[in-house]
Amino acid sequence: MFRSFIAVLAGVLIWTVFWLAGIAAIGAMFPQHIQAGEPLTHNGILLLILVFSVVLSVLAGYITGRMAGRRPVLYAFWLGLVQLGLGIYFQSLAWELMPLWYHASFLALLIPGNLAGGGLAIRAG
């Protein structure tokens, strides 16, 4: 049980660390479109951020699944639930800064991304 808890915690931490670093890098690449506290409406950048989030969710689900050992998809799902809760909170803080389609897509893709990573953990054996 403790190992599974640590696996989920590791997935959350990995996703968060890479997210913060990646968003900082994307902001540095597109400073004309991304300003702290200002609305982000450029669809191309929003899609880039969304794809980045999915990649991180798959990675975090994979790492969680590998660390959990047994039942990797189950623990990737638990990771997804934790991320969904955190995602709802943080998306609500930026509700006015991005369009609804982005918020809905971001939240809707968290659990499937984690589950895909957990499935990859099974294949990796």
N, C-alpha and C positions, 0 to 999 in steps of 0.2 A: 504494500500500500504506500509506504514512504517513497519507494522508488518511483511509483507512478505519479505521486504528487510532485516530486522533484522534476520529473519529465515534463509535466504540464507547466510548471513554473519556468523551466528552461525554455520551453517554446514561447511563452509570453515574453520573456526577457530577450530572446534572440529576435523575435519579431519587432519588439520595441526599439532595440538598439539599432538594428538595420533600418527601421522606418525613420528614426530621427536623423541618422546619417544620410540616408537616401533623399529625404525631403530637403535637407540642407543643401545637398549637391544639386538637386533639381532647381531649388531656389537660386543657387549661384549660377546655374546655366541659363536661367530665364528671368533675370532680375527685372526686366521690363514688364513681366506679367505677374510676378509673385512678389507681393509686398505684404509684410506682416500686418494683420488687422484689416486688410483691404479685400474686397470680393475677388474671387478667382473665377473668371467666366470663360477663359480660353479652353475650348473643348479639347483641343489636342493635348494640352498639358494635363487637363483633368483625366483624359484617357490614359496618358502615360502614368500618372499617379495611381490610377485604378489597376492597371496591369502590374505595376510595381507591388501594390498591395497583395494581389493574387499570388505573385511569385513568392513573396515573403510568407504568405499563409501556407503555401505548399512546402516551403523549406521548414517552417516552424512545425508543421504537422509531421513531416518526415523525421525531424530530430526528436520530437516528442515520441513518436512511434518507436524509433530505434532505442531510445533511452528507456521507455516503458518495458520493453522486452516482449511480454505477452500481451495479446490483444491491442496491437498498435493503433488500429482504427478507432477503438473505443476511447483511448486516451487522446487521440487526435480530435475526436468529437468533443471531449471535455474541454480541450484547449479551445476549440471553436466556440463553445458556449461562454467561456471566460472572455475570449476576444470579442464576442458579440456584445457582452455586457459592457466591456470597456469601450468598444466602438460606439455604442449608442450614447454613452456618456460624452465622449470626446466629439462625436459628430454633432451632438446637441449644442456644444459650445461654439461650433463654427456654422451653425444652421443658416445664418443669414449670409455667409461668405461664399457659399457654393450652391449650385442648383440642386433641386430635389433629386434629379436623376442620378447625380453623383452620389449623394448620401445613400439613396436606396440601393444602388449597385454595390457600393462599398460594403454595406452591411450584409447584403444578400450573398455576397461572394466569400465572406470570411469562413463560414463552416464548410462549404464545398471545397475550398482551397485546402483547409486543414485535413479534410477527409482524403483528398487526393494525395497529400503528403503521407498520411498514414498508410494508404494503399501502396505507395512506393516503398515504404518501410517494410511491408510484407514481402514485396518482390526482392528487396535487397537481402532478405533473409536473416 
